[in-house]
Amino acid sequence: MAVTCRVLKIARQPYYRWLANPVTDQEWDEAHRLNALVDAHREDPEFGYRYLADEAEEAGYRMAARTAWRLCNAQGVASVISRKRRGKGTRPGPPVHDDRVQRNFHADAPNQVWLTDITEHHTSEGKLYLCAIKDVCSRRIVGYAIDSRMKSSLAVRAINNAVVRRGAANVAGCVLHSDRGSQAVFNWSSQHLDRGGVQWEDHQHGCGSSQAVQQ
């Protein structure tokens, strides 16, 4: 070992210190934090590092948002929605099904166009997320779901609630419009959605649906 350290020009004293304690307490803590972030990302791939940090804190590993960003960046953990595509040099196309509403939030009959969004509320016991679905014609909330975590299942449960309350036979062909914004759960849950013939429309750049749902 002495010859190896001399050839590599490495002092023996730091090597023996590392040999006695190869993993520092800081590295050990960061490894557990990173595992918590990776587990949260595996469960909800659409989350960014801030939401992943919230999920990790609920699992018992509290960290600053900057720390979560550094660990996610080093591990290559990124939202499947915000991940950039490089090298093509082309502009993104229009959002999926954007030709159905075209910012004209008007319907002549119920169950033709629904709007949906998620709002975040701070309580003494933590954050509370509400996903509401509003009928454009009647301007009434036709379905909703509440949870302490903003997951894709929250949006799906709200849609299920609306379909059950209005009747699956009455909502066939209904267009559900959402403003993606920071609530990327809509994009993820829409990939697994087949509820009573409701067609999901997602707008990348915002179109007022957030305000309409909250009124």
N, C-alpha and C positions, 0 to 999 in steps of 0.2 A: 504494500500500500504506500509506503514511503517513496519507493521508486516511481510508482504511478503518479503520485502527487507532484514529484519533482519534474517528471517529464511533461506533465500537463500544466506545470507552473501554477499549481494550486496549493495554497497553504494548508497544512495538515490540521491546524487548530479549528478553522471554520468547518472543515469536513467532519471532524469528530463531534463538533457541536450539532451539526445536522444529523449525524448518525444517531446521536442520543435522543434527538427530538425531530424526526424527519418532517412532521406535519405540525405547524404552529396552530395555536388556538384560533387565530384569525382565519387561517385557511380552512380549518375544520368547520367553523361557523358559516363561512361563505359556501362551502360545499353543501351543507344542509339547506341554506337559503336557495342555492341554485337548484337543488333537487325539488324543493317546494315550487319554484317557478316553472320548472319543466313539467311537473305533475299537473299544475294548473293549466299550462299551455296545452298539454295533451288532452285535457278534458274540454277546454274551450279554445280551439286554435285561433279564433278570430280576435281574442283579447290582445291589447297592447300591454306594454310593460307596466303601466300604472294600474290597470285592472289586475294584472298578474300579481303585483305587489299586494293589492288588497286581498286577493285569494290566499297568498302565502301568509299574510298576517293572521287570517282566520285559522290557518293550519298551525299557528304558533311560531312563525318565523317573521318577525317584524323587521322592516328595513325601509330606508329612505327610497324615494322614487329614483333618485340618481344612482343608488346602489343597484336597484333592480334593472335600470337601463344598462349599467356597466356589465352586470352578469349576463343579461340576455344578449347583449351585443357580442360578448366574448364567446358565448355558446352558440350564437346564430339563431336564437329564439326570436321570432318576429311574427306579427299578425299575418295570417294568410290573406287578409284583405288589403292591408297597407303595404305589403311587400312590393317593391318596385321592380319593374321589368326593364332591363337595360339592353342597349345595343340595337333595338329595332328602329328608334328614331321616328316613330309614328305617333300621332295623336290618338288618345283613346276614343272609342266609338261611343254612341249614345247608350244610356242605361237600358237595361233589359225592359221590354214592354213599355218604354217611355211614350210611344205613340198612342197609347190607350187613353191617357188623361190629358197630357199636354198642358198642365197647369190650369185646366178648366175644371174647377172643383164644383161641379153641378151635376145633379142627377134628377131625372124626372120621376123616379119611383124608388122605393126602398130596396136595399140589397143589390144595388147596381155598382156603387163605388163606396168603399170603406177607406178610412184614413186611420193610421196607427202610429204611435210613437211611445217612447219610454221616458218617464220623468223620474228624477232622483230626489228623494226627500230625506233630510237629516232629522233624526229623532234622538232622544236621550239614550236610546238603546242601540244606536248605530244607523246605518243607511237603510232606506226602504225604497224599493224600485216598483213602479207602477207602470204596467203596459195596458193601454186603453185602446179600444177600437171604436171609431165613430162612424155612423152612417151619414153620408153627405146629404141625403134627401131629408131625413127627419132631424138631423143634427143632434141625435141622441147617442149616448154610449151604449153600444149593443153587446160589448164583451170586455172583460178585463181580467188581469191576473196581478197578484202582488207577491213579492218575494224579497228576501234580504240580500239576494245576490242577482246580478244582472247576467243571466245565462240565456242561451238560445231556447231552453225549455220554457222560459218565462213568456216569450212571444208566442210559442206554439200553444201553450195553455190558454192564453188570451184568445187566440183564434178558435180553439176548440170550444171555449165558453160561448163565443159569439155564434158559432155554427149551431150549437145545441139550443141556444135561446131562440134563434131565428128559424131553426129547422133546416136540415141539410137539403131538403127538396126545394127550399125557397132561396137558397144562396148560390145555386149553380150558375156559373158565369160571372159572379161578382168579382170586381177588381179590387184588390187590397193594395193601397198605395202607402209607402213608408219613405221617410227621409232618412237616408242611411246615417249621415252625420257621424257622431261619436259612438252611437249605438249600433255597432257593427253586427250585433246578434241577428239583426233582420236578414242580412245577406246570408249568414250561415244557416239559419233555420229555414229560409226559403228553399234551400237545396234539398230539404228533407220534408217538404210540406205537400200534403195531398189531402185537404180537408174539405169535403163537401163541394168540390168544384170551384173553390175560391182560387183566383189567379193572383199571384203575387207580383206587384210592380215596385221596383226599388229605384229611387232617384239619388244619384251620387251627390248632387250639388245643392240639394235643399229646394223645397218648393212650397213652404208654408204649412205642410201637414203637421209639423210640430206644434204650431200655434193653434191650428184647428182642433187638434185633439185635446189640448189643455183648456179650451174655452168652456 
